[in-house]
Amino acid sequence: MKCLSGLLMFAALSPAFAQDQTQKLQQEVDDLQTTVKALQAQVQALKAARPATPATVTAASLPAASTVTMAPATPATSQPAPSPLTAVPSGQVNALALSDAERSPLPAQQSVSENQDSVSRIDNEAPPTDPGLKGFMQIPGTQTLVRLGGYAKLDAIYDVNSISYPDAFVTSAIPVPAPRNDSGNFTMQARQTRLSMEIRRPTMFDESLRFYFETDLFGGGSGNYGFRLRQAYGQLGNTFAGFGWSAFADLDAAPETLDFEGPPGLIAPRQAGIHQFFHLGDHSSLTIAAEQPASEVNAYQPDIPSVTANAVHGTQHVPDVIIAARTEHAWGHLQLGGVLRQIGYTDGEQGQRVLGGGAQLTGSFKVATLSPYSDLLMFGAGWGKGIARYLADTGGLNLDAVVGPDGWLHTLGGLGGHIGYTHYWNDNWRSNLVYGIARIQHSPWLATNDFHDSNYAAANLIWNPVPTLTMGLELLHGRLMEQDNRYNADTRIQGSVQYSFVR
């Protein structure tokens, strides 16, 4: 009876209990609908307040042969609109996002030679000539990004006077004295044509890896089209190893010329070495490097029978040591570098080693604020003893040091300087004014026809109707003076057409 009474009481109470629970559930549903409507209104307001941006995609989720445009994963409320300088065309991977590289703070600029694209930089940062790291493709199934680059370039060159090397305006190749039949010379060549490959990928060390390989057609003598290795190096994080631009060089301060050689005072050799970058602040760094040595020793000693000119050759025992401090900002940059090197020689019977070295101050300054490019002033000045092999016009002339009458090796003082100004008429037209000088001290132990001084001046007008096509016209003038103060000059007119593979 008690059980039956309990069941009857539960049956009487259950409708009221069920009704109460139903009302509670209905209230919760109404509250959720109100919340969803409020969130939808906020999303619509955010979309209306900002432009559309590409969808964020991770490397792991990217399918094979994907053509998705990638952007860094950042909050929607703080992501700026893509800059026209760094926008990634459809079908390309955003290497700047996937490689964790940063953009250089230097002002954006254009370049005919594309040398700045190939420079080793701290943290593998993107150069000012390619701030968006355009043209990379992802190898399917991997995090490896690869880009094929370079350009095809035709130069039409006319020299008013004669010069021993017509393919580039090397002022040390101007003949002194001038030939009697100095009727000038015309040539066309495509030896500047260049092919490069660049690979970037993250690594297990939380540092990005960059591999760069580059060739051109300057192998062999004048007029030949042999392949030549320009660069081949790897950089893991801030450690560089391989063959590339010297740590003593500063390509961001190199003036832009259609001419392949550039001003004689420019210090920009390529050689094997190991570089280590160190941060000194947000935009400052220190580079310490050990690089390939080469003793270029002069052996012209006609009055010293104990020294046979043909037997004397340079010797190397330790690498060149280079230290460079650099600071980069939106207004430009400054770099102070120094090199310490050992120079040696032997003639099979006697020999000696001496110390040489020098310093160089380079930089660039943004002169006017324009859009998207700004005028730039670039400069460089270097001096030292035994640094002739580092100067553009005197490398290879055996002017690091000379063997004196006493058989001792004496380093030769040398200096180089250049200045350049780039003016952007608009987005498609620009001009450059360039001047450079190189000098090796007078020495009574050098031959009278050895190099003493060279001057170089250039002015050009360059047109970029589309990013992959560059056309230009350049006027150059150079003068060479020898040790006995005799000199000769040449004037050159050069026109160029260049098709870049990636822009």
C-alpha positions as CSV (number, residue, x, y, z in Angstrom):
1,M,0.0,0.0,0.0
2,K,2.8,2.4,0.8
3,C,4.5,1.8,-2.5
4,L,1.2,2.3,-4.3
5,S,0.7,5.6,-2.5
6,G,4.2,6.8,-3.5
7,L,3.6,6.0,-7.2
8,L,0.3,7.8,-7.2
9,M,1.9,10.9,-5.5
10,F,4.8,10.9,-8.1
11,A,2.4,10.7,-11.0
12,A,0.5,13.6,-9.6
13,L,3.6,15.8,-9.3
14,S,5.4,14.8,-12.6
15,P,3.4,17.2,-14.9
16,A,4.3,20.2,-12.8
17,F,8.0,19.1,-12.7
18,A,8.2,18.6,-16.4
19,Q,6.6,21.9,-17.1
20,D,9.1,23.7,-14.9
21,Q,12.1,22.1,-16.6
22,T,10.7,23.0,-20.0
23,Q,10.4,26.6,-19.1
24,K,14.1,26.7,-17.9
25,L,15.4,25.1,-21.1
26,Q,13.4,27.6,-23.2
27,Q,14.9,30.5,-21.3
28,E,18.4,29.2,-21.9
29,V,17.7,28.8,-25.7
30,D,16.4,32.4,-25.9
31,D,19.6,33.6,-24.1
32,L,21.8,31.8,-26.6
33,Q,20.0,33.2,-29.6
34,T,20.4,36.7,-28.2
35,T,24.2,36.1,-27.7
36,V,24.6,34.8,-31.2
37,K,22.8,37.8,-32.8
38,A,25.1,40.1,-30.8
39,L,28.2,38.3,-32.0
40,Q,27.0,38.4,-35.6
41,A,26.5,42.1,-35.4
42,Q,30.0,42.6,-34.1
43,V,31.5,40.5,-36.9
44,Q,29.6,42.5,-39.5
45,A,30.8,45.8,-38.0
46,L,34.4,44.6,-38.1
47,K,34.1,43.5,-41.7
48,A,32.7,46.9,-42.7
49,A,35.4,48.8,-40.8
50,R,38.5,47.1,-42.6
51,P,39.4,46.0,-46.1
52,A,39.5,42.3,-46.9
53,T,42.8,40.5,-46.4
54,P,44.0,37.1,-47.7
55,A,43.1,34.1,-45.6
56,T,45.7,32.8,-43.2
57,V,47.0,29.4,-44.2
58,T,49.7,27.4,-42.4
59,A,52.4,25.5,-44.3
60,A,51.2,22.2,-42.9
61,S,47.7,22.7,-44.3
62,L,48.8,23.8,-47.7
63,P,47.9,21.1,-50.4
64,A,50.3,20.1,-53.2
65,A,50.5,22.6,-56.1
66,S,48.5,25.1,-54.0
67,T,48.0,28.6,-55.4
68,V,46.8,30.1,-52.1
69,T,48.1,33.5,-51.1
70,M,49.5,33.4,-47.6
71,A,49.7,36.1,-44.9
72,P,51.0,36.1,-41.4
73,A,48.6,35.0,-38.7
74,T,47.8,38.3,-36.9
75,P,44.7,39.6,-35.1
76,A,42.0,40.9,-37.6
77,T,41.8,44.2,-35.8
78,S,45.6,45.0,-36.2
79,Q,46.5,43.7,-39.6
80,P,47.3,46.6,-42.0
81,A,46.3,46.6,-45.7
82,P,49.0,45.0,-47.9
83,S,51.6,47.5,-49.2
84,P,51.9,47.7,-53.0
85,L,55.6,47.1,-52.6
86,T,55.2,43.8,-50.8
87,A,51.9,42.5,-52.1
88,V,52.2,38.8,-53.2
89,P,50.8,38.1,-56.7
90,S,48.2,35.3,-57.0
91,G,49.9,31.9,-57.3
92,Q,53.0,32.7,-55.3
93,V,53.8,31.8,-51.7
94,N,54.4,34.5,-49.2
95,A,58.0,33.5,-48.3
96,L,58.3,36.4,-45.9
97,A,55.6,34.8,-43.7
98,L,56.6,31.2,-44.0
99,S,60.4,31.7,-43.5
100,D,59.9,33.9,-40.4
101,A,62.2,36.5,-42.1
102,E,61.9,40.2,-41.4
103,R,62.0,43.1,-43.8
104,S,65.0,45.3,-43.8
105,P,64.2,48.7,-42.3
106,L,66.0,50.4,-45.2
107,P,64.0,52.5,-47.7
108,A,62.7,50.5,-50.6
109,Q,64.5,50.9,-53.9
110,Q,65.0,49.5,-57.4
111,S,68.1,47.9,-58.8
112,V,69.4,46.9,-62.2
113,S,72.1,44.5,-61.0
114,E,70.0,42.9,-58.3
115,N,73.2,42.5,-56.3
116,Q,71.4,43.6,-53.1
117,D,69.0,40.6,-53.4
118,S,71.9,38.2,-53.1
119,V,73.7,39.8,-50.1
120,S,73.9,37.8,-46.9
121,R,72.0,39.7,-44.1
122,I,71.4,39.3,-40.4
123,D,68.5,37.0,-39.7
124,N,68.2,36.3,-43.4
125,E,66.1,39.5,-43.6
126,A,64.5,40.6,-46.9
127,P,66.5,43.2,-48.8
128,P,65.2,46.7,-49.6
129,T,65.1,45.8,-53.3
130,D,62.8,42.8,-52.6
131,P,60.9,43.5,-49.4
132,G,58.2,40.9,-50.1
133,L,60.5,38.0,-51.1
134,K,58.5,37.6,-54.3
135,G,58.6,34.6,-56.6
136,F,59.0,31.7,-54.2
137,M,57.3,28.3,-54.7
138,Q,56.8,25.6,-52.1
139,I,58.0,22.1,-52.8
140,P,54.9,19.9,-52.2
141,G,54.9,18.0,-49.0
142,T,57.8,20.1,-47.5
143,Q,58.4,23.4,-45.8
144,T,61.1,24.2,-48.4
145,L,60.7,27.3,-50.5
146,V,62.6,27.7,-53.8
147,R,62.9,30.6,-56.3
148,L,64.7,30.7,-59.7
149,G,65.9,34.2,-60.5
150,G,68.2,36.2,-62.6
151,Y,67.9,38.1,-65.8
152,A,68.9,38.3,-69.5
153,K,70.7,41.6,-70.3
154,L,71.9,43.0,-73.6
155,D,74.5,45.8,-73.6
156,A,75.2,48.0,-76.6
157,I,78.5,49.8,-76.0
158,Y,80.4,52.5,-77.9
159,D,83.8,53.8,-76.7
160,V,84.9,57.1,-78.1
161,N,88.5,56.1,-77.4
162,S,90.1,52.7,-77.1
163,I,90.0,50.5,-74.0
164,S,91.5,47.1,-73.5
165,Y,88.4,45.6,-71.9
166,P,85.2,46.6,-73.8
167,D,82.7,44.5,-71.9
168,A,82.9,46.6,-68.7
169,F,84.2,50.1,-68.0
170,V,87.4,49.1,-66.2
171,T,89.4,52.4,-66.0
172,S,92.6,50.6,-65.2
173,A,92.3,49.0,-68.7
174,I,92.6,52.4,-70.5
175,P,95.8,52.3,-72.6
176,V,98.5,54.9,-71.7
177,P,99.6,56.6,-73.8
178,A,96.7,56.8,-76.2
179,P,97.1,54.7,-79.4
180,R,97.8,56.8,-82.5
181,N,94.9,55.2,-84.4
182,D,92.4,55.8,-81.6
183,S,89.2,55.4,-83.6
184,G,86.9,54.0,-80.9
185,N,85.0,50.8,-80.7
186,F,81.5,49.4,-80.8
187,T,80.4,46.1,-79.2
188,M,77.3,44.3,-78.2
189,Q,77.3,41.6,-75.5
190,A,75.1,39.7,-73.1
191,R,77.7,38.5,-70.6
192,Q,75.9,40.1,-67.7
193,T,73.1,37.6,-68.1
194,R,72.6,35.9,-64.8
195,L,70.9,32.8,-63.3
196,S,70.3,32.2,-59.6
197,M,68.6,29.8,-57.3
198,E,67.5,30.6,-53.7
199,I,66.2,28.2,-51.1
200,R,64.7,29.1,-47.7
201,R,63.2,26.8,-45.1
202,P,62.7,26.6,-41.3
203,T,65.0,24.2,-39.3
204,M,65.0,22.2,-36.1
205,F,67.2,24.9,-34.6
206,D,64.5,27.5,-34.6
207,E,66.5,29.4,-37.1
208,S,65.8,29.8,-40.9
209,L,68.2,28.3,-43.5
210,R,69.0,30.1,-46.7
211,F,71.0,28.7,-49.6
212,Y,72.0,30.9,-52.5
213,F,73.6,29.9,-55.8
214,E,74.4,32.3,-58.7
215,T,76.2,32.2,-62.1
216,D,76.8,34.6,-65.0
217,L,78.5,34.5,-68.4
218,F,81.8,36.3,-67.5
219,G,83.8,33.1,-67.6
220,G,86.9,33.3,-69.8
221,G,88.4,36.4,-71.5
222,S,86.7,39.3,-73.2
223,G,84.0,38.3,-75.6
224,N,83.7,34.7,-74.2
225,Y,80.4,33.4,-72.8
226,G,81.7,30.8,-70.3
227,F,79.7,30.1,-67.1
228,R,81.3,31.6,-64.0
229,L,80.3,31.0,-60.4
230,R,79.4,34.2,-58.7
231,Q,78.1,33.0,-55.4
232,A,77.4,29.7,-53.6
233,Y,76.7,29.9,-49.9
234,G,74.5,28.7,-47.1
235,Q,73.3,30.7,-44.0
236,L,71.8,29.1,-41.0
237,G,70.4,31.7,-38.7
238,N,73.2,34.2,-38.5
239,T,76.1,31.9,-39.5
240,F,77.3,32.2,-43.2
241,A,79.6,29.8,-44.9
242,G,80.5,29.7,-48.6
243,F,81.5,31.9,-51.5
244,G,79.8,35.3,-51.7
245,W,80.1,39.0,-51.0
246,S,82.9,39.9,-48.6
247,A,81.8,41.1,-45.1
248,F,84.0,44.1,-45.9
249,A,81.6,45.1,-48.7
250,D,78.5,47.1,-48.4
251,L,76.3,46.6,-51.4
252,D,73.5,48.9,-50.0
253,A,75.9,51.8,-50.5
254,A,76.9,50.8,-54.1
255,P,75.6,53.3,-56.7
256,E,73.4,51.9,-59.5
257,T,75.0,51.7,-62.9
258,L,74.2,49.9,-66.2
259,D,78.0,49.3,-66.5
260,F,79.0,46.0,-65.0
261,E,82.2,47.3,-63.3
262,G,81.0,50.3,-61.3
263,P,83.2,53.0,-59.7
264,P,86.8,52.1,-59.0
265,G,86.7,53.1,-55.3
266,L,84.0,50.5,-54.6
267,I,85.1,47.7,-52.2
268,A,82.9,44.7,-53.1
269,P,84.9,41.5,-53.7
270,R,83.3,38.1,-53.7
271,Q,85.4,35.4,-51.9
272,A,85.0,32.3,-49.7
273,G,84.6,32.9,-46.0
274,I,82.8,32.3,-42.7
275,H,80.7,35.2,-41.3
276,Q,79.0,35.4,-37.9
277,F,76.3,38.1,-37.3
278,F,75.6,39.5,-33.8
279,H,72.7,41.7,-32.7
280,L,73.7,45.0,-31.1
281,G,70.2,46.3,-30.7
282,D,66.9,46.5,-32.6
283,H,68.5,47.7,-35.9
284,S,72.3,47.4,-35.3
285,S,74.6,44.5,-35.8
286,L,78.2,43.3,-35.7
287,T,79.8,40.9,-38.2
288,I,83.0,39.0,-37.6
289,A,84.4,37.1,-40.6
290,A,87.4,35.0,-41.7
291,E,87.9,35.1,-45.5
292,Q,90.1,33.8,-48.2
293,P,93.5,35.5,-48.3
294,A,95.4,36.4,-51.4
295,S,98.8,38.2,-51.5
296,E,99.1,40.3,-54.7
297,V,102.8,41.2,-54.7
298,N,104.6,43.3,-57.3
299,A,107.8,41.8,-58.5
300,Y,109.1,44.2,-61.0
301,Q,112.7,44.8,-59.8
302,P,115.0,45.4,-62.9
303,D,118.0,46.7,-60.9
304,I,118.0,43.9,-58.3
305,P,119.5,40.7,-59.7
306,S,119.0,38.9,-56.4
307,V,115.2,39.0,-57.0
308,T,113.9,37.3,-60.1
309,A,110.6,38.8,-61.2
310,N,109.2,35.6,-62.6
311,A,110.0,33.6,-59.5
312,V,108.3,35.9,-57.0
313,H,104.8,35.0,-56.0
314,G,102.5,35.8,-53.1
315,T,102.0,33.4,-50.1
316,Q,99.1,33.0,-47.7
317,H,99.3,31.6,-44.2
318,V,96.2,32.9,-42.3
319,P,92.8,34.1,-43.4
320,D,91.9,37.8,-43.7
321,V,90.0,38.9,-40.6
322,I,87.1,41.4,-41.0
323,I,84.9,43.2,-38.5
324,A,82.0,45.3,-39.5
325,A,79.5,47.3,-37.4
326,R,76.2,48.4,-39.0
327,T,73.1,50.3,-38.1
328,E,69.9,50.3,-40.3
329,H,66.9,52.7,-40.1
330,A,64.2,54.1,-42.2
331,W,66.4,57.1,-43.1
332,G,69.2,54.8,-44.4
333,H,72.2,53.1,-42.9
334,L,75.9,53.4,-41.8
335,Q,78.5,50.7,-41.8
336,L,82.1,50.9,-40.5
337,G,84.3,47.9,-41.4
338,G,87.9,47.0,-41.0
339,V,90.2,44.3,-42.4
340,L,93.5,42.8,-41.0
341,R,95.5,40.6,-43.3
342,Q,98.9,39.1,-43.6
343,I,100.8,39.5,-46.9
344,G,103.7,37.3,-47.9
345,Y,106.0,36.5,-50.8
346,T,108.7,34.0,-51.7
347,D,111.1,33.7,-54.7
348,G,112.2,30.2,-53.8
349,E,115.3,31.4,-51.9
350,Q,113.9,34.1,-49.6
351,G,110.6,35.4,-48.4
352,Q,108.9,37.6,-45.9
353,R,105.5,38.3,-44.3
354,V,104.1,41.6,-43.3
355,L,100.8,42.9,-41.9
356,G,98.3,45.0,-43.9
357,G,94.9,46.3,-43.3
358,G,92.4,49.1,-43.7
359,A,89.1,50.6,-42.9
360,Q,86.0,51.7,-44.8
361,L,83.0,53.9,-43.9
362,T,79.9,53.5,-46.1
363,G,76.3,54.5,-45.9
364,S,73.1,55.7,-47.6
365,F,70.6,58.4,-46.7
366,K,67.0,59.0,-47.8
367,V,67.0,62.5,-49.2
368,A,63.4,63.0,-50.1
369,T,60.2,61.3,-48.9
370,L,58.3,60.1,-52.0
371,S,56.0,57.2,-52.8
372,P,56.7,54.4,-53.2
373,Y,60.5,55.2,-53.6
374,S,62.6,57.9,-52.2
375,D,65.8,59.7,-53.5
376,L,69.0,58.2,-52.0
377,L,72.5,59.5,-51.4
378,M,75.1,56.7,-51.2
379,F,78.8,57.0,-50.4
380,G,81.9,55.0,-49.4
381,A,85.4,55.9,-48.4
382,G,88.2,53.4,-47.6
383,W,91.9,53.6,-46.9
384,G,94.6,51.2,-45.9
385,K,98.0,49.6,-46.6
386,G,97.9,46.4,-48.6
387,I,94.3,46.5,-49.6
388,A,94.6,47.0,-53.3
389,R,93.0,43.6,-54.0
390,Y,89.8,44.8,-52.3
391,L,89.4,47.9,-54.6
392,A,87.3,47.3,-57.7
393,D,89.9,48.9,-60.1
394,T,93.2,47.6,-58.7
395,G,92.3,44.0,-57.7
396,G,94.5,41.6,-59.7
397,L,97.3,44.2,-60.5
398,N,99.7,43.0,-57.8
399,L,99.6,46.2,-55.8
400,D,99.2,45.0,-52.3
401,A,102.9,45.2,-51.7
402,V,106.2,45.5,-53.5
403,V,109.6,43.9,-52.9
404,G,112.2,46.6,-52.2
405,P,115.9,46.8,-53.1
406,D,116.7,45.2,-49.7
407,G,114.5,42.2,-50.4
408,W,112.0,43.4,-47.8
409,L,108.3,43.4,-48.6
410,H,106.7,46.9,-48.3
411,T,102.9,47.3,-48.2
412,L,101.5,50.0,-50.6
413,G,99.0,52.6,-49.4
414,G,95.8,52.7,-51.2
415,L,92.5,54.5,-51.0
416,G,89.1,54.4,-52.7
417,G,86.0,56.5,-52.6
418,H,82.7,56.8,-54.3
419,I,79.5,58.8,-54.1
420,G,76.2,58.3,-55.9
421,Y,72.8,59.9,-56.0
422,T,69.6,58.2,-57.2
423,H,66.6,60.3,-58.2
424,Y,63.2,58.8,-58.9
425,W,61.3,60.9,-61.4
426,N,58.3,58.7,-60.8
427,D,57.5,55.0,-60.2
428,N,58.9,54.0,-63.6
429,W,61.7,56.5,-64.3
430,R,64.9,57.1,-62.3
431,S,68.4,58.5,-62.8
432,N,71.8,58.1,-61.1
433,L,74.8,60.3,-60.8
434,V,78.0,58.4,-59.8
435,Y,81.6,59.4,-59.2
436,G,84.5,57.2,-57.9
437,I,88.2,57.3,-57.5
438,A,91.0,54.8,-56.7
439,R,94.6,55.5,-55.9
440,I,97.8,53.7,-55.1
441,Q,100.7,55.6,-53.7
442,H,103.7,56.6,-55.7
443,S,106.6,54.2,-55.2
444,P,110.2,54.3,-56.7
445,W,110.1,50.5,-56.7
446,L,107.1,50.2,-59.0
447,A,107.4,50.3,-62.8
448,T,106.6,53.6,-64.5
449,N,103.6,52.1,-66.2
450,D,102.0,50.7,-63.0
451,F,98.7,52.0,-61.8
452,H,98.6,55.2,-59.8
453,D,95.2,56.9,-60.0
454,S,91.8,56.4,-61.7
455,N,88.7,58.5,-61.9
456,Y,85.2,57.4,-63.0
457,A,81.9,59.3,-63.6
458,A,78.6,58.0,-64.8
459,A,75.1,59.4,-65.5
460,N,72.1,57.4,-66.6
461,L,68.4,57.3,-67.2
462,I,66.6,54.1,-66.5
463,W,63.0,53.1,-67.4
464,N,60.9,50.3,-65.8
465,P,57.6,50.3,-67.8
466,V,56.8,46.9,-66.1
467,P,58.6,45.2,-63.2
468,T,60.3,42.6,-65.4
469,L,61.6,44.9,-68.1
470,T,64.4,47.5,-67.7
471,M,65.8,49.8,-70.3
472,G,68.4,52.4,-69.9
473,L,71.0,54.7,-71.4
474,E,74.3,55.7,-69.6
475,L,77.2,58.1,-70.3
476,L,80.5,57.2,-68.7
477,H,83.9,58.9,-68.5
478,G,87.1,57.6,-67.0
479,R,90.8,58.5,-66.7
480,L,93.8,56.5,-65.8
481,M,97.1,57.9,-64.5
482,E,100.2,55.8,-64.2
483,Q,103.2,56.0,-61.8
484,D,105.1,58.4,-64.1
485,N,102.0,60.7,-64.2
486,R,101.2,60.0,-67.8
487,Y,97.4,59.5,-68.4
488,N,94.7,58.8,-70.9
489,A,90.9,59.0,-70.8
490,D,87.9,57.3,-72.5
491,T,84.2,58.2,-72.8
492,R,81.6,55.5,-73.2
493,I,77.9,55.4,-74.2
494,Q,76.0,52.3,-73.1
495,G,72.5,51.3,-73.8
496,S,70.9,48.3,-72.0
497,V,67.8,46.1,-72.2
498,Q,67.1,43.7,-69.4
499,Y,64.5,41.0,-68.8
500,S,64.2,39.9,-65.2
501,F,62.9,36.5,-64.4
502,V,61.3,37.4,-61.0
503,R,60.1,40.9,-60.1
